[in-house]
Amino acid sequence: TPKDFTVDRFLFFSDGVFAIAITLLALELKIPETVALATDHDVIEALRNNADQFLGFFISFAVIAGFWLNHVNAFRRLHTINARLLRTNLLFLLLIVLMPFTTSMISVGGGNIPVVIYALNNALLGVLSLVCWHGALKDKLIPEVSDNERAGRTRGFIAMISVFLLSIPLTFLFGPSLATLSWLLLFPVMRFISR
């Protein structure tokens, strides 16, 4: 039916944007052309010198994958869509597409501002996820959602937003390296909430 086709297009388009964003992350992994890789030692040194790039890649891959899994789980029972969900989802996808850029900023380094921009990018993604989720529930676009699922998903979004927002003052108090490492708290926090 036309209604089902519209929902399918909403989901397929969203999945495509996630796939492209994750692919673009890998394209940012580059060894400078000026670095010679003549020996094994040169290769090891080049990898060590690019450790920040790899850390940024793995964190962002996990974050984007987490947002995609949440998007799939939140909207797997979506039976229709409306203009509000379409607009909010497009804003959400805009920030997903920005992830490779903000990841490259933290990978190159350069002080506190790149970390703050990256943290804000992800905190806003959490906010828009929350808005999409609650908007879909309020407009009854998703049927049969239990109180436990509603509360659990909301807690997850709030925890993720909090981790990224709290990393901003950490950046200025203790430096960008500690703030970046603080994002790893997402994994145990989300695991705990999912239980």
Phi, psi and omega in degrees: 000160178303322180299312180298320179298321180294316178298317179300317180295320177302313183287317181295318179297315179299314179300320180297319179295317177301315182297318180294316181299317180293322178295318180296331176302315182293327181292340178282346180280106183222140168270130180306140183296337181284348182273124178276137180244054185282331183230168176299322178300318178298319180296314180298318179296318180296319179294319179296320180290342180252022182301323179297323177298315182292321177298314178300319179298310184293320178297312183292323176300314181295320181293312180296318178298321178296317178296321180295313179301318179295319180298315179299311182293321182291323189248015181293336180254014180301124182254346174198168178229164175225176185297323182296315179295319178301313182295314182295320179296322178295319175298317177301313180293329175302316180287330174297316180295332178286344185304316177301322179293311181292331175294319179296329179295315180286335181288325180283335181091205176107025173102202188278326189299316178302321179294319179297316180297317179297315180297318179294320177305313184285325177296319178293325174300318177297318179297314181292327174299316179297318180295317178300312183298308183289327176296318179295322178291314182299320181274005177058041177275343179237118181274162168055058175255123181286159177299323179296316179295317180301312183290318182297315180294321179296316178299320179299314179298315182296320178297316181294316177301317183296317180301315182289321179292321180292336178290341181293307175296328177300324180301313184281332181278318189235357178103160185294330182297315180293321178299318179297317179295330180297337179294337178294343175298339180306320188291310176293325180296313181292324178296319179296316181294322182294338178280000000 
